[in-house]
C-alpha cells in the first residue's frame, strides 16, 4: 500500500514538473513571437517553426511505438485546425498589447470550458462554477477596461482565442478522447503550416495595398529573409513547441487533471516575467488585480 502511495506522489511531482516546464517554454516562445513580430509575418513563423518541431515529435512517436495516424481523423483534424486558428487570433493581439495582459485574458479558457461543458456535454455547473465564471469575467473587465479612454480593441482577441480553445477542449473530450496525446500534438503541429500556407496563398492572391500592409505587417507582410538571429529565434520557437507539447501530454497522462490544471496557470507569472525582461512592460495595480482574479476563478473552475 505504501508503494502505491509513493508511486502516486512521484507521478504527481513529475506531472507538476512537466506542466511547469511546458508553460515556461510556451510562455517564452510567445514572448519571442511578440519580440520578432515587427520583422516576420505570422505565417512564416507558423510554417518554419513546425518544420523544426514536427520531425522531433515524429521521432518521439516512433520511439514510443504509437500509431501516428489518428483513429478519428476528421475530428482530430478539425480540433487541430480550430486550435491553430485560435493561436492566430491570440498571436495577432501580441503586437498591440502587453504579453501579461493578453495571457491573463486568454487564461479565461477554463471558465468557458465550464460553461460549454454545461451547455454541450450536460455537466452540472453549480454555484462554485457560476461564481468562478462571474469572478473571471470581472478580472477580464478590470484588465480590458472597456470604459477607459485607452481601451484597446485588440484586447478582445485573447478572449476570442479563449472561447475557441474551450470549444477545442470540448471537442477533445467528446470526439477525440481515445486519441493518444502525442498524436494530437503532432496533428496540431502539422496544422500550423497548413493554416500558414493557406493564409500566405490567400494574401498573395489578394494583394493587399501598402497601407493595409503597414497597418498589419505581422499578418499581411511579405516573408523576411533569414539571418543567424532569425534562425536562432525559430530554433527557440521550435524547441518551445516540442517541450510544450510533450510536457503537457506527459503531465495530463500521469497526473490528476485538476492538480495539473492549477499549475498550468504558472504560465501567467512567466508571462509577466517575460513582459518585464523583454519589453519593460510592468503591469499596473489594476492589471495585477485582474490577473489574480482570473487565476482564482480558473482554480475554482478546474477544482470543480
Phi and psi in degrees as GROMACS dihedral restraints (atoms count N, CA, C in turn):
[ dihedral_restraints ]
;  ai    aj    ak    al  type     phi  dphi    fc
    3     4     5     6     1   -66.7    20    10
    4     5     6     7     1   -31.5    20    10
    6     7     8     9     1   -65.7    20    10
    7     8     9    10     1   -38.5    20    10
    9    10    11    12     1   -64.0    20    10
   10    11    12    13     1   -40.9    20    10
   12    13    14    15     1   -64.2    20    10
   13    14    15    16     1   -41.6    20    10
   15    16    17    18     1   -64.0    20    10
   16    17    18    19     1   -44.0    20    10
   18    19    20    21     1   -60.5    20    10
   19    20    21    22     1   -43.2    20    10
   21    22    23    24     1   -62.1    20    10
   22    23    24    25     1   -42.3    20    10
   24    25    26    27     1   -64.6    20    10
   25    26    27    28     1   -41.2    20    10
   27    28    29    30     1   -61.6    20    10
   28    29    30    31     1   -42.7    20    10
   30    31    32    33     1   -63.7    20    10
   31    32    33    34     1   -39.6    20    10
   33    34    35    36     1   -63.3    20    10
   34    35    36    37     1   -44.9    20    10
   36    37    38    39     1   -63.4    20    10
   37    38    39    40     1   -41.5    20    10
   39    40    41    42     1   -67.8    20    10
   40    41    42    43     1   -38.3    20    10
   42    43    44    45     1   -64.1    20    10
   43    44    45    46     1   -42.8    20    10
   45    46    47    48     1   -63.3    20    10
   46    47    48    49     1   -44.7    20    10
   48    49    50    51     1   -61.1    20    10
   49    50    51    52     1   -39.7    20    10
   51    52    53    54     1   -66.5    20    10
   52    53    54    55     1   -43.7    20    10
   54    55    56    57     1   -72.3    20    10
   55    56    57    58     1   -35.4    20    10
   57    58    59    60     1   -65.9    20    10
   58    59    60    61     1   -41.7    20    10
   60    61    62    63     1   -62.7    20    10
   61    62    63    64     1   -38.9    20    10
   63    64    65    66     1   -63.9    20    10
   64    65    66    67     1   -48.8    20    10
   66    67    68    69     1   -73.8    20    10
   67    68    69    70     1   -27.8    20    10
   69    70    71    72     1   -60.4    20    10
   70    71    72    73     1   -48.0    20    10
   72    73    74    75     1   -65.7    20    10
   73    74    75    76     1   -43.9    20    10
   75    76    77    78     1   -66.0    20    10
   76    77    78    79     1   -40.4    20    10
   78    79    80    81     1   -65.6    20    10
   79    80    81    82     1   -38.4    20    10
   81    82    83    84     1   -64.5    20    10
   82    83    84    85     1   -42.2    20    10
   84    85    86    87     1   -61.6    20    10
   85    86    87    88     1   -41.2    20    10
   87    88    89    90     1   -65.2    20    10
   88    89    90    91     1   -36.6    20    10
   90    91    92    93     1   -65.4    20    10
   91    92    93    94     1   -39.3    20    10
   93    94    95    96     1   -65.2    20    10
   94    95    96    97     1   -40.2    20    10
   96    97    98    99     1   -61.8    20    10
   97    98    99   100     1   -42.9    20    10
   99   100   101   102     1   -63.0    20    10
  100   101   102   103     1   -37.1    20    10
  102   103   104   105     1   -66.3    20    10
  103   104   105   106     1   -37.9    20    10
  105   106   107   108     1   -98.5    20    10
  106   107   108   109     1     5.1    20    10
  108   109   110   111     1   -63.7    20    10
  109   110   111   112     1   -21.0    20    10
  111   112   113   114     1   -80.5    20    10
  112   113   114   115     1   -14.6    20    10
  114   115   116   117     1  -112.1    20    10
  115   116   117   118     1   -17.9    20    10
  117   118   119   120     1  -131.2    20    10
  118   119   120   121     1   161.7    20    10
  120   121   122   123     1   -90.6    20    10
  121   122   123   124     1   154.3    20    10
  123   124   125   126     1   -59.9    20    10
  124   125   126   127     1   -36.8    20    10
  126   127   128   129     1   -70.4    20    10
  127   128   129   130     1   -35.1    20    10
  129   130   131   132     1   -63.2    20    10
  130   131   132   133     1   -42.9    20    10
  132   133   134   135     1   -64.0    20    10
  133   134   135   136     1   -44.2    20    10
  135   136   137   138     1   -55.4    20    10
  136   137   138   139     1   -50.2    20    10
  138   139   140   141     1   -71.0    20    10
  139   140   141   142     1   -50.2    20    10
  141   142   143   144     1   -70.0    20    10
  142   143   144   145     1   -33.6    20    10
  144   145   146   147     1   -63.9    20    10
  145   146   147   148     1   -40.7    20    10
  147   148   149   150     1   -71.2    20    10
  148   149   150   151     1   -31.6    20    10
  150   151   152   153     1   -59.6    20    10
  151   152   153   154     1   -33.5    20    10
  153   154   155   156     1   -79.7    20    10
  154   155   156   157     1   -41.9    20    10
  156   157   158   159     1   -80.9    20    10
  157   158   159   160     1   -37.1    20    10
  159   160   161   162     1   -60.6    20    10
  160   161   162   163     1   -45.9    20    10
  162   163   164   165     1   -60.9    20    10
  163   164   165   166     1   -34.8    20    10
  165   166   167   168     1   -65.8    20    10
  166   167   168   169     1   -46.1    20    10
  168   169   170   171     1   -63.6    20    10
  169   170   171   172     1   -36.5    20    10
  171   172   173   174     1   -62.6    20    10
  172   173   174   175     1   -42.4    20    10
  174   175   176   177     1   -62.5    20    10
  175   176   177   178     1   -41.9    20    10
  177   178   179   180     1   -63.7    20    10
  178   179   180   181     1   -39.8    20    10
  180   181   182   183     1   -64.0    20    10
  181   182   183   184     1   -42.7    20    10
  183   184   185   186     1   -64.2    20    10
  184   185   186   187     1   -40.5    20    10
  186   187   188   189     1   -63.7    20    10
  187   188   189   190     1   -40.0    20    10
  189   190   191   192     1   -83.0    20    10
  190   191   192   193     1    -3.4    20    10
  192   193   194   195     1    57.3    20    10
  193   194   195   196     1    46.1    20    10
  195   196   197   198     1  -101.6    20    10
  196   197   198   199     1   134.6    20    10
  198   199   200   201     1   -64.1    20    10
  199   200   201   202     1   124.7    20    10
  201   202   203   204     1   -77.4    20    10
  202   203   204   205     1   -21.9    20    10
  204   205   206   207     1   -86.0    20    10
  205   206   207   208     1   125.4    20    10
  207   208   209   210     1   -65.7    20    10
  208   209   210   211     1   151.5    20    10
  210   211   212   213     1   -69.8    20    10
  211   212   213   214     1   -43.6    20    10
  213   214   215   216     1  -112.0    20    10
  214   215   216   217     1    84.4    20    10
  216   217   218   219     1   -66.1    20    10
  217   218   219   220     1   -34.3    20    10
  219   220   221   222     1   -64.8    20    10
  220   221   222   223     1   -50.4    20    10
  222   223   224   225     1   -68.3    20    10
  223   224   225   226     1   -36.4    20    10
  225   226   227   228     1   -65.5    20    10
  226   227   228   229     1   -41.8    20    10
  228   229   230   231     1   -65.9    20    10
  229   230   231   232     1   -41.8    20    10
  231   232   233   234     1   -62.9    20    10
  232   233   234   235     1   -43.6    20    10
  234   235   236   237     1   -58.6    20    10
  235   236   237   238     1   -44.5    20    10
  237   238   239   240     1   -65.4    20    10
  238   239   240   241     1   -41.9    20    10
  240   241   242   243     1   -65.7    20    10
  241   242   243   244     1   -41.2    20    10
  243   244   245   246     1   -59.5    20    10
  244   245   246   247     1   -44.3    20    10
  246   247   248   249     1   -71.7    20    10
  247   248   249   250     1   -34.3    20    10
  249   250   251   252     1   -64.6    20    10
  250   251   252   253     1   -43.1    20    10
  252   253   254   255     1   -64.1    20    10
  253   254   255   256     1   -36.4    20    10
  255   256   257   258     1   -57.9    20    10
  256   257   258   259     1   -43.9    20    10
  258   259   260   261     1   -68.3    20    10
  259   260   261   262     1   -32.2    20    10
  261   262   263   264     1   -58.3    20    10
  262   263   264   265     1   -48.0    20    10
  264   265   266   267     1   -63.2    20    10
  265   266   267   268     1   -44.5    20    10
  267   268   269   270     1   -65.0    20    10
  268   269   270   271     1   -47.7    20    10
  270   271   272   273     1   -65.3    20    10
  271   272   273   274     1   -30.5    20    10
  273   274   275   276     1   -63.6    20    10
  274   275   276   277     1   -23.5    20    10
  276   277   278   279     1   -82.2    20    10
  277   278   279   280     1   -23.1    20    10
  279   280   281   282     1   -63.8    20    10
  280   281   282   283     1   -37.2    20    10
  282   283   284   285     1   -66.6    20    10
  283   284   285   286     1   -11.9    20    10
  285   286   287   288     1  -115.0    20    10
  286   287   288   289     1     0.7    20    10
  288   289   290   291     1  -155.6    20    10
  289   290   291   292     1   158.6    20    10
  291   292   293   294     1   -61.0    20    10
  292   293   294   295     1   143.4    20    10
  294   295   296   297     1   -59.4    20    10
  295   296   297   298     1   -39.3    20    10
  297   298   299   300     1   -62.5    20    10
  298   299   300   301     1   -41.8    20    10
  300   301   302   303     1   -69.5    20    10
  301   302   303   304     1   -40.9    20    10
  303   304   305   306     1   -62.9    20    10
  304   305   306   307     1   -43.0    20    10
  306   307   308   309     1   -64.8    20    10
  307   308   309   310     1   -42.6    20    10
  309   310   311   312     1   -63.2    20    10
  310   311   312   313     1   -42.6    20    10
  312   313   314   315     1   -66.0    20    10
  313   314   315   316     1   -40.5    20    10
  315   316   317   318     1   -63.8    20    10
  316   317   318   319     1   -33.7    20    10
  318   319   320   321     1   -78.8    20    10
  319   320   321   322     1    16.1    20    10
  321   322   323   324     1   -79.4    20    10
  322   323   324   325     1    -0.7    20    10
  324   325   326   327     1   -55.2    20    10
  325   326   327   328     1   -37.3    20    10
  327   328   329   330     1   -60.3    20    10
  328   329   330   331     1   -29.5    20    10
  330   331   332   333     1   -69.1    20    10
  331   332   333   334     1   -41.7    20    10
  333   334   335   336     1   -69.1    20    10
  334   335   336   337     1   -34.5    20    10
  336   337   338   339     1   -61.7    20    10
  337   338   339   340     1   -41.9    20    10
  339   340   341   342     1   -59.7    20    10
  340   341   342   343     1   -46.3    20    10
  342   343   344   345     1   -63.8    20    10
  343   344   345   346     1   -48.6    20    10
  345   346   347   348     1   -70.1    20    10
  346   347   348   349     1   -31.0    20    10
  348   349   350   351     1   -64.2    20    10
  349   350   351   352     1   -35.5    20    10
  351   352   353   354     1   -71.1    20    10
  352   353   354   355     1   -38.9    20    10
  354   355   356   357     1   -76.9    20    10
  355   356   357   358     1   -43.0    20    10
  357   358   359   360     1  -104.9    20    10
  358   359   360   361     1   -25.4    20    10
  360   361   362   363     1  -106.7    20    10
  361   362   363   364     1   -20.0    20    10
  363   364   365   366     1    91.6    20    10
  364   365   366   367     1    11.4    20    10
  366   367   368   369     1   -66.0    20    10
  367   368   369   370     1   146.6    20    10
  369   370   371   372     1   -84.4    20    10
  370   371   372   373     1   123.5    20    10
  372   373   374   375     1   -76.8    20    10
  373   374   375   376     1   -50.3    20    10
  375   376   377   378     1    76.2    20    10
  376   377   378   379     1   174.4    20    10
  378   379   380   381     1   -63.2    20    10
  379   380   381   382     1   -46.1    20    10
  381   382   383   384     1   -61.9    20    10
  382   383   384   385     1   -38.5    20    10
  384   385   386   387     1   -65.1    20    10
  385   386   387   388     1   -46.4    20    10
  387   388   389   390     1   -65.5    20    10
  388   389   390   391     1   -37.8    20    10
  390   391   392   393     1   -62.8    20    10
  391   392   393   394     1   -41.5    20    10
  393   394   395   396     1   -62.3    20    10
  394   395   396   397     1   -42.1    20    10
  396   397   398   399     1   -62.1    20    10
  397   398   399   400     1   -48.5    20    10
  399   400   401   402     1   -63.1    20    10
  400   401   402   403     1   -44.5    20    10
  402   403   404   405     1   -62.4    20    10
  403   404   405   406     1   -41.2    20    10
  405   406   407   408     1   -63.4    20    10
  406   407   408   409     1   -41.1    20    10
  408   409   410   411     1   -74.0    20    10
  409   410   411   412     1   -24.9    20    10
  411   412   413   414     1   -64.1    20    10
  412   413   414   415     1   -42.8    20    10
  414   415   416   417     1   -60.9    20    10
  415   416   417   418     1   -42.4    20    10
  417   418   419   420     1   -62.5    20    10
  418   419   420   421     1   -43.2    20    10
  420   421   422   423     1   -61.2    20    10
  421   422   423   424     1   -39.4    20    10
  423   424   425   426     1   -62.8    20    10
  424   425   426   427     1   -38.9    20    10
  426   427   428   429     1   -75.9    20    10
  427   428   429   430     1   -47.5    20    10
  429   430   431   432     1   -74.0    20    10
  430   431   432   433     1   -36.8    20    10
  432   433   434   435     1    51.4    20    10
  433   434   435   436     1    66.0    20    10
  435   436   437   438     1   -61.8    20    10
  436   437   438   439     1   -21.3    20    10
  438   439   440   441     1   -93.5    20    10
  439   440   441   442     1    -4.0    20    10
  441   442   443   444     1   -77.9    20    10
  442   443   444   445     1   156.0    20    10
  444   445   446   447     1   -66.4    20    10
  445   446   447   448     1   -27.5    20    10
  447   448   449   450     1   -97.2    20    10
  448   449   450   451     1    26.7    20    10
  450   451   452   453     1   -59.1    20    10
  451   452   453   454     1   133.3    20    10
  453   454   455   456     1  -113.2    20    10
  454   455   456   457     1   112.8    20    10
  456   457   458   459     1   -61.8    20    10
  457   458   459   460     1   -25.5    20    10
  459   460   461   462     1   -63.7    20    10
  460   461   462   463     1   -19.6    20    10
  462   463   464   465     1   -65.6    20    10
  463   464   465   466     1   -17.3    20    10
  465   466   467   468     1   -79.7    20    10
  466   467   468   469     1   -17.6    20    10
  468   469   470   471     1   -64.1    20    10
  469   470   471   472     1   -45.0    20    10
  471   472   473   474     1   -60.5    20    10
  472   473   474   475     1   -29.9    20    10
  474   475   476   477     1   -67.3    20    10
  475   476   477   478     1   -42.4    20    10
  477   478   479   480     1   -63.8    20    10
  478   479   480   481     1   -37.6    20    10
  480   481   482   483     1   -63.8    20    10
  481   482   483   484     1   -39.6    20    10
  483   484   485   486     1   -62.4    20    10
  484   485   486   487     1   -39.8    20    10
  486   487   488   489     1   -63.3    20    10
  487   488   489   490     1   -44.9    20    10
  489   490   491   492     1   -66.7    20    10
  490   491   492   493     1   -38.1    20    10
  492   493   494   495     1   -62.7    20    10
  493   494   495   496     1   -44.0    20    10
  495   496   497   498     1   -61.4    20    10
  496   497   498   499     1   -41.6    20    10
  498   499   500   501     1   -62.9    20    10
  499   500   501   502     1   -38.1    20    10
  501   502   503   504     1   -63.8    20    10
  502   503   504   505     1   -37.5    20    10
  504   505   506   507     1   -72.6    20    10
  505   506   507   508     1   -34.3    20    10
  507   508   509   510     1   -64.8    20    10
  508   509   510   511     1   -39.2    20    10
  510   511   512   513     1   -64.1    20    10
  511   512   513   514     1   -38.7    20    10
  513   514   515   516     1   -60.4    20    10
  514   515   516   517     1   -43.1    20    10
  516   517   518   519     1   -71.0    20    10
  517   518   519   520     1   -39.1    20    10
  519   520   521   522     1   -90.9    20    10
  520   521   522   523     1   -31.6    20    10
  522   523   524   525     1  -118.3    20    10
  523   524   525   526     1   -23.9    20    10
  525   526   527   528     1  -117.8    20    10
  526   527   528   529     1    22.7    20    10
  528   529   530   531     1   -65.8    20    10
  529   530   531   532     1   -30.0    20    10
  531   532   533   534     1   -87.3    20    10
  532   533   534   535     1    -0.8    20    10
  534   535   536   537     1   -81.4    20    10
  535   536   537   538     1   145.3    20    10
  537   538   539   540     1   -69.9    20    10
  538   539   540   541     1   138.7    20    10
  540   541   542   543     1   -56.2    20    10
  541   542   543   544     1   -34.1    20    10
  543   544   545   546     1   -66.8    20    10
  544   545   546   547     1   -36.2    20    10
  546   547   548   549     1   -66.5    20    10
  547   548   549   550     1   -42.4    20    10
  549   550   551   552     1   -63.0    20    10
  550   551   552   553     1   -39.8    20    10
  552   553   554   555     1   -64.2    20    10
  553   554   555   556     1   -45.9    20    10
  555   556   557   558     1   -64.9    20    10
  556   557   558   559     1   -39.7    20    10
  558   559   560   561     1   -61.1    20    10
  559   560   561   562     1   -40.3    20    10
  561   562   563   564     1   -66.6    20    10
  562   563   564   565     1   -44.1    20    10
  564   565   566   567     1   -60.3    20    10
  565   566   567   568     1   -38.3    20    10
  567   568   569   570     1   -73.8    20    10
  568   569   570   571     1   -23.4    20    10
  570   571   572   573     1   -71.2    20    10
  571   572   573   574     1   -29.5    20    10
  573   574   575   576     1   -59.4    20    10
  574   575   576   577     1   -51.0    20    10
  576   577   578   579     1   -66.3    20    10
  577   578   579   580     1   -28.4    20    10
  579   580   581   582     1   -64.5    20    10
  580   581   582   583     1   -49.9    20    10
  582   583   584   585     1   -63.2    20    10
  583   584   585   586     1   -43.1    20    10
  585   586   587   588     1   -64.3    20    10
  586   587   588   589     1   -39.3    20    10
  588   589   590   591     1   -67.0    20    10
  589   590   591   592     1   -43.9    20    10
  591   592   593   594     1   -62.7    20    10
  592   593   594   595     1   -42.8    20    10
  594   595   596   597     1   -64.8    20    10
  595   596   597   598     1   -43.0    20    10
  597   598   599   600     1   -62.3    20    10
  598   599   600   601     1   -42.5    20    10
  600   601   602   603     1   -64.0    20    10
  601   602   603   604     1   -42.6    20    10
  603   604   605   606     1   -64.7    20    10
  604   605   606   607     1   -40.4    20    10
  606   607   608   609     1   -66.9    20    10
  607   608   609   610     1   -38.6    20    10
  609   610   611   612     1   -63.7    20    10
  610   611   612   613     1   -40.0    20    10
  612   613   614   615     1   -72.6    20    10
  613   614   615   616     1   -34.1    20    10
  615   616   617   618     1   -71.7    20    10
  616   617   618   619     1   -44.6    20    10
  618   619   620   621     1    66.2    20    10
  619   620   621   622     1    67.3    20    10
  621   622   623   624     1   -62.2    20    10
  622   623   624   625     1   153.0    20    10
  624   625   626   627     1   -73.0    20    10
  625   626   627   628     1   166.7    20    10
  627   628   629   630     1   -61.4    20    10
  628   629   630   631     1   -36.6    20    10
  630   631   632   633     1   -66.6    20    10
  631   632   633   634     1   -38.7    20    10
  633   634   635   636     1   -67.6    20    10
  634   635   636   637     1   -39.9    20    10
  636   637   638   639     1   -65.1    20    10
  637   638   639   640     1   -41.0    20    10
  639   640   641   642     1   -64.6    20    10
  640   641   642   643     1   -31.2    20    10
  642   643   644   645     1   -75.9    20    10
  643   644   645   646     1   -29.3    20    10
  645   646   647   648     1  -142.8    20    10
  646   647   648   649     1    65.8    20    10
  648   649   650   651     1   -64.6    20    10
  649   650   651   652     1   -30.5    20    10
  651   652   653   654     1   -66.7    20    10
  652   653   654   655     1   -27.8    20    10
  654   655   656   657     1  -100.5    20    10
  655   656   657   658     1   -32.5    20    10
  657   658   659   660     1  -114.3    20    10
  658   659   660   661     1    -5.2    20    10
  660   661   662   663     1   -71.7    20    10
  661   662   663   664     1   167.2    20    10
  663   664   665   666     1   -77.8    20    10
  664   665   666   667     1   158.8    20    10
  666   667   668   669     1   -63.5    20    10
  667   668   669   670     1   139.8    20    10
  669   670   671   672     1   -98.2    20    10
  670   671   672   673     1   148.2    20    10
  672   673   674   675     1   -64.8    20    10
  673   674   675   676     1   150.5    20    10
  675   676   677   678     1  -104.0    20    10
  676   677   678   679     1   125.3    20    10
  678   679   680   681     1  -110.4    20    10
  679   680   681   682     1  -171.8    20    10
  681   682   683   684     1   -59.8    20    10
  682   683   684   685     1   -40.7    20    10
  684   685   686   687     1   -64.4    20    10
  685   686   687   688     1   -38.7    20    10
  687   688   689   690     1   -66.6    20    10
  688   689   690   691     1   -43.7    20    10
  690   691   692   693     1   -65.1    20    10
  691   692   693   694     1   -34.1    20    10
  693   694   695   696     1   -62.6    20    10
  694   695   696   697     1   -44.8    20    10
  696   697   698   699     1   -62.8    20    10
  697   698   699   700     1   -42.9    20    10
  699   700   701   702     1   -66.9    20    10
  700   701   702   703     1   -33.8    20    10
  702   703   704   705     1   -63.6    20    10
  703   704   705   706     1   -41.3    20    10
  705   706   707   708     1   -63.7    20    10
  706   707   708   709     1   -42.3    20    10
  708   709   710   711     1   -65.8    20    10
  709   710   711   712     1   -42.2    20    10
  711   712   713   714     1   -64.0    20    10
  712   713   714   715     1   -43.0    20    10
  714   715   716   717     1   -63.6    20    10
  715   716   717   718     1   -42.4    20    10
  717   718   719   720     1   -62.3    20    10
  718   719   720   721     1   -39.0    20    10
  720   721   722   723     1   -64.7    20    10
  721   722   723   724     1   -43.6    20    10
  723   724   725   726     1   -64.6    20    10
  724   725   726   727     1   -48.0    20    10
  726   727   728   729     1   -62.4    20    10
  727   728   729   730     1   -42.1    20    10
  729   730   731   732     1   -64.1    20    10
  730   731   732   733     1   -45.6    20    10
  732   733   734   735     1   -66.1    20    10
  733   734   735   736     1   -46.8    20    10
  735   736   737   738     1   -69.9    20    10
  736   737   738   739     1   -42.0    20    10
  738   739   740   741     1   -61.1    20    10
  739   740   741   742     1   -44.2    20    10
  741   742   743   744     1   -66.5    20    10
  742   743   744   745     1   -41.0    20    10
  744   745   746   747     1   -61.8    20    10
  745   746   747   748     1   -46.2    20    10
  747   748   749   750     1   -64.4    20    10
  748   749   750   751     1   -44.7    20    10
  750   751   752   753     1   -60.3    20    10
  751   752   753   754     1   -46.0    20    10
  753   754   755   756     1   -79.5    20    10
  754   755   756   757     1   -14.1    20    10
  756   757   758   759     1   -78.8    20    10
  757   758   759   760     1   -41.9    20    10
  759   760   761   762     1  -103.9    20    10
  760   761   762   763     1   -11.3    20    10
  762   763   764   765     1  -115.4    20    10
  763   764   765   766     1   162.6    20    10
  765   766   767   768     1   -69.8    20    10
  766   767   768   769     1   129.0    20    10
  768   769   770   771     1   -56.9    20    10
  769   770   771   772     1   -42.6    20    10
  771   772   773   774     1   -64.8    20    10
  772   773   774   775     1   -34.9    20    10
  774   775   776   777     1   -71.9    20    10
  775   776   777   778     1   -46.3    20    10
  777   778   779   780     1   -61.8    20    10
  778   779   780   781     1   -40.8    20    10
  780   781   782   783     1   -61.4    20    10
  781   782   783   784     1   -34.9    20    10
  783   784   785   786     1   -64.4    20    10
  784   785   786   787     1   -44.5    20    10
  786   787   788   789     1   -73.8    20    10
  787   788   789   790     1   -16.4    20    10
  789   790   791   792     1   -59.6    20    10
  790   791   792   793     1   -28.6    20    10
  792   793   794   795     1   -71.1    20    10
  793   794   795   796     1    -6.7    20    10
  795   796   797   798     1   -65.8    20    10
  796   797   798   799     1   -11.1    20    10
  798   799   800   801     1   -54.8    20    10
  799   800   801   802     1   -38.1    20    10
  801   802   803   804     1   -65.9    20    10
  802   803   804   805     1   -49.3    20    10
  804   805   806   807     1   -63.0    20    10
  805   806   807   808     1   -32.8    20    10
  807   808   809   810     1   -64.7    20    10
  808   809   810   811     1   -41.0    20    10
  810   811   812   813     1   -62.9    20    10
  811   812   813   814     1   -40.1    20    10
  813   814   815   816     1   -61.9    20    10
  814   815   816   817     1   -42.5    20    10
  816   817   818   819     1   -59.2    20    10
  817   818   819   820     1   -49.7    20    10
  819   820   821   822     1   -66.2    20    10
  820   821   822   823     1   -33.1    20    10
  822   823   824   825     1   -61.0    20    10
  823   824   825   826     1   -40.0    20    10
  825   826   827   828     1   -73.6    20    10
  826   827   828   829     1   -45.3    20    10
  828   829   830   831     1   -68.2    20    10
  829   830   831   832     1   -47.8    20    10
  831   832   833   834     1   -90.2    20    10
  832   833   834   835     1   -30.8    20    10
  834   835   836   837     1  -124.3    20    10
  835   836   837   838     1    -0.4    20    10
  837   838   839   840     1    54.6    20    10
  838   839   840   841     1    30.9    20    10
  840   841   842   843     1   -90.9    20    10
  841   842   843   844     1   102.3    20    10
  843   844   845   846     1   -97.7    20    10
  844   845   846   847     1   116.6    20    10
  846   847   848   849     1   -60.4    20    10
  847   848   849   850     1   139.8    20    10
  849   850   851   852     1   -80.1    20    10
  850   851   852   853     1   178.2    20    10
  852   853   854   855     1   -60.4    20    10
  853   854   855   856     1   -41.2    20    10
  855   856   857   858     1   -65.9    20    10
  856   857   858   859     1   -40.6    20    10
  858   859   860   861     1   -63.8    20    10
  859   860   861   862     1   -43.9    20    10
  861   862   863   864     1   -61.3    20    10
  862   863   864   865     1   -40.5    20    10
  864   865   866   867     1   -62.2    20    10
  865   866   867   868     1   -44.3    20    10
  867   868   869   870     1   -62.7    20    10
  868   869   870   871     1   -41.7    20    10
  870   871   872   873     1   -61.0    20    10
  871   872   873   874     1   -44.1    20    10
  873   874   875   876     1   -61.7    20    10
  874   875   876   877     1   -42.7    20    10
  876   877   878   879     1   -63.2    20    10
  877   878   879   880     1   -40.0    20    10
  879   880   881   882     1   -67.1    20    10
  880   881   882   883     1   -39.8    20    10
  882   883   884   885     1   -63.2    20    10
  883   884   885   886     1   -46.5    20    10
  885   886   887   888     1   -61.0    20    10
  886   887   888   889     1   -44.4    20    10
  888   889   890   891     1   -63.6    20    10
  889   890   891   892     1   -42.4    20    10
  891   892   893   894     1   -63.5    20    10
  892   893   894   895     1   -40.6    20    10
  894   895   896   897     1   -63.6    20    10
  895   896   897   898     1   -42.9    20    10
  897   898   899   900     1   -61.0    20    10
  898   899   900   901     1   -42.8    20    10
  900   901   902   903     1   -66.0    20    10
  901   902   903   904     1   -43.4    20    10
  903   904   905   906     1   -73.3    20    10
  904   905   906   907     1   -31.1    20    10
  906   907   908   909     1   -71.8    20    10
  907   908   909   910     1   -15.0    20    10
